[in-house]
Amino acid sequence: VARIPGRRLGAASSSSRPPPWPRGVGSGDPPEVRLEVFPSPTCPNCRAMIEDGVLPLVKAGLSNDRVQISVLPWASGEYSEDGRWRSTAERNNAYDILCAMQLCARRQAAALAGAAVERGVQFMACQMKGVQAQDGANVSSLWPEFQQCSQKAGFAWQGADGLSECSLADGFHMLSSEDFRARMAWVYQQPHWTNPPYIFINGRPLNCASPTYCDSIWTPDGDKQLAVHGSLLDIACSFLRHPRPQACPSSSHSTSAPPGPATVTKFCETCYEAGTFHWTRDANGHAPAVVLLVAIISGSILSAFVLVAWFSRRHADADEGDAGGPLLPAE
């Protein structure tokens, strides 16, 4: 198996049935809506979805008992035929440090009262914006920007539990934790993937033509249109039974499809592949002034040859087998 942060569009499990939830996930009464999002720190489409799709959803404040949202970084790893995923993260690899930092922010968010998911997603969006805006700046210039992102989200930056130290230590333990490995393996076991970021609603791949417009889910029998088309908030609310939360739009009708890909970055087939550039820390544990994120530049160059817009989705051929119900994961 190759060491790659992600695979090509559609290159998912050969099985036609969606896998069950990872062990330990979804125990007890399941929520009406479970949304799983797996963005990459260096993927422009992922950042667009986080900013314009996920953040508005978490800011709506829907009850966690009814709508559970999980946003995890798409980390470097290997998936084997026995159904196991293992991290291949390296402590001096820039991409891996970015992923570790996001898990550290997620841990701090979980320990805070109120708007925990919102704070974690807010930090993720801010970090991704800083990374993708540098365009060749040196790595040392990112640390102050990440600190500002931490402060905006209300997270500690310094100290043993701060994001600065955690992203170079405990964050890597979290990348190798049983829970994280199970969630990554669950994605690899899916029979189909969407364009980045990989999004699943109630265990099914969710097709979104833009960060603000989703219209269908994938099933083994082809794409199934949803009753309501629109943003992630529109979709989540359409799944909820009465009483309808006040945070949901007053109308349950579909929104209009986007006129074109104007709000969508070009789809990059290599956006998840971050290369093997390295950071080397100095004696104080800080990143030195090295040229930043070679992978972003190389990915941009390669994407010029791809030029497939995010809204152009690949429809899977109908596979044999039971669809497993309209939106429920196969158990």
N, C-alpha and C positions, 0 to 999 in steps of 0.2 A: 504494500500500500504506500502511496506517496504522501509526503508531508505537505498538505495544502489546506489553507483555511476553508475552502469551499469547493464545490464541484460545479460542473457546467449545468445550465438550465435543463431540467428534465431528467438529469442523471440520478434518479433516486432508486429506491429499492425495486427489485423486480416483482415483488408481490403486488397484487392488485388491491389488497385490503389494507386500510390504515391500521397502524399498530395500536395496542392499548396504551393508556397513559403510563408514564414511567412509574416504577414502584415508589409508593409513598406520596404520589401526586394525586390529588383529587379524592383523598380519603374522606369518608363521611358523606353528607349530602352534597352532590355536585352542584355548582352554580348554574344558573340559566345560560350564562355566557362565559366561556373561557377563551381568552385571546392570548396567543403565544407569538412573540415577535423576536426575530433573531437578526439584528443589524450588525454590520461590520463598521468599525470606527473610520475606515478609509473609503467607504462606499458612498458616493454622492446621493444615490437614490435612497439609501438607508437614512441618511440625514434628513432628506426631504420628507420622508414618511414619519420620522420621529417628530420633526418640528410641526408639520401641518396635519398629521393624522393622529399620532399617538398622544402628543401633548394635549390637544383639545379634548381628547377622550378622557384622559386622567384628570384634567382640570374640571371636568363636568361633575366629578365627585359622586359617581354612581356607587351604590353600596357594594362593598367587597363580597358580601354574602350572595349577591346576585350576578355581579360581573367581576371576574378575576382576570387581572392583566399581568402577564409576565414578559419582561423585556430583558433578554440576555445577550451578551456579545457573542458573535460568531467567532469562535476561537480556533486556533491551530490545533489539529489533532489527526489521529488515524482511526479509521473505522474498519474493523475486521469482519470476516464472514461469520464469525460466531456471535455477531450482534453486539459487540462491545466497542466502545469508543474510549480512546485514551488521549490525554493531552500530550502534545509535543512542544509545549511552550518552553522557551529558553529565557532566562532571566536578563540576558543582555540583548534581546530582540525587541525592537521598538513596537512592532505590532502587538506582541504578546503583553508588553507592559501596558499598552492602552487598554487591552481587554481586562487585564488584572485590575487596573484602576477603576474600571466600570463596575466590576464585582465588589470592589472595596466600597464604592459609593452605594451600591445596592445594600450592602451589609449595614452601613451607617444609617441608611434610610429606614431599614427595618427596625432599628432601635429607637427611632424617633416617633413621637406621637403626632398623628395627624398628617395627611398629605404625604405619606411615606413614598408611595409609588411616584407621585408627581415630582418630588425632590430628586429621586433617582433618575427619572427620565429627563428632568431639566438639566441635571449635570451632564448626562450623556449627550444631549443635544449641544450643549455649550462646548464640551470637549471635542466633539466631531467637527463643529464649526471652526474651532481653533486649528485643529489638525489639517483640515482641508483648505484652509485659507492661507497657509504658510507659503506654499509654492516655492520650496527650495530654501527656506530660512533654516537656520541651524537649530538643533534640538534644544539647546539651552534656552532659547527664547520661548519655548512652550511651557516650561515649568511655571513661570509667573502667570501665564494665562490660565493654566489649569488651576492654580491657586485661586484666581479670581472666580473661576467657575465653581470651585468648592465653596467659596464664601457666598456666592449668589444662591447656592442651593442649601446653605445652612449647614455644611459639613465641616468637620475639623480637617485641617490640612497638615499641621505639624503634630509631632508626638507619635507614640507607638501605634495608636489606632488611627492616626491621620492618613489621608489619602496618599501623601507623598511617600511615607515609609511603607504603608500597606501595599502599594502598587509594585514595590520592589521585593516584597517578602510574602506576607500572608495572602496577597492576591493570587500568587502562583499556587498556593495550597488549595485555594478555592477552585482554581481552574482544574485541579486534579481530584476534587472532592467527588464522593459517590453520587451526590445529588446532581451536580453539574454534568458529570459523565453520563448519567442516565438520561438527562434532558437532551444532550447532544446526540446520544445514540437513538433516542426517539425520533429525532428529525431525520437521521440517516435511514431509519427504517420506513419512512414515509414512501408510498409508491409514486409520489409526484411532488415536485417543488414548483413554486412560483418564481417570478423574477425576484432578485434581492430587493428589500429584505424578505426573508422567508416568513410568511404570516400564516397562522392556522387559527381557525375559529371552530371551537368545539371539535377539534381533531381533524378538520378538513382544511386543505390549502385554500386560502382566500385569494381570489383574483382581483387585483386593483389596477385600474388603468392609470391612476394618478394618486398622489398622496391624499386626495380628498374625494376619490370616487372608486368604490368597489361595487361589483355587480354580481359575482357568482362564486361558487365553490367548485373545486374539482371533485369528481367522483369517477369510479372506474368506468362508468358509462358515458363519460364526457362532462363538460361543464354544466352545472345546474344553476339556473338563474335564481337569485334571491328575490324574495317578495318585495324588498325595498332596496333601491340602489342609492348609494351616497357615501358619506364619510364613515370612518370607523364608528363614530358616535351614532350616526343614523342606523348603521347595521346592528350595533349592539342593542340599541333601544328597540329595534324591530323584533328582536328575539325575546324581549322581556314580556312576561305576562302582566296582567293588571294586578295591582294598581301601577300605572305608568309613572316613573319618577319625574319629578318636576324638572330635573336637569335635561330630560329628553326633549327634542324638538316637538312643538305642539302638533305638527303634522306628521303622519306616518307614511306620507307619500314619497315616492322616489324623487331625488333631485335630478336635474338635467345632467346628461353626460358632458364631460369636458369637451370643448370644441376641437381640441388638438393637444399635442404634447408640449404646449408652451410652458406649463408649470412643472414639467418633468425633465430631469436630467437625462442625457443619453444613457441607454442601458450599456453597461460595461461588463462584458463576459469575464473579465479578469479583476473586477473590483475587489473580490474577496482575497485575491492572491497577493500577499504583501511582500513576497521576496524574503531575503535573509539578511537585510541590512541590520547593523547592530549598534547598540549604545554601550559605551564603557563608562562606568561610573567613576567619579574621582573619590578621593579619600573622605569627602564629606557626604557621599551618597547622592550627589547631584549629577545630572546628565551634562556632559561637556558640550562644547560648541562643535558639533559635527553636522554635516549637511543633513537636513531633515527629510525623512520619509521618501527615500528614493522610489519606493514602490508606488507612491501616488503619481509621480511624474511618469514612470514607466507604464503604469496602468492607464494613464491618460493617453499616452502615445498609442498603446495597443488598442484602446477603445475607439480611436479614430478609424481603425480598420473594421471594427465591429459595427458601429453606428446602427444599432438596433434600438429603437425607442422603447421605453419601459411599457408603453401601452400596447405594444405588439406582443401578445402572449402566444406561446406555443400551446396548442390544444392537443392533449394526449389522445391517441387512438383508444377506442373503447376496448378495455380488457375484459376477459372472461371473469365471472365471479360476481358475488353479491355485493351491491353497493353499500351494504351495512347500514341502511337507513339514510334519511336525508342529510342529517348533520351530526349524527352521533358516532363517536369512535367505536370501532369494532372491539369488543371485549373478548 
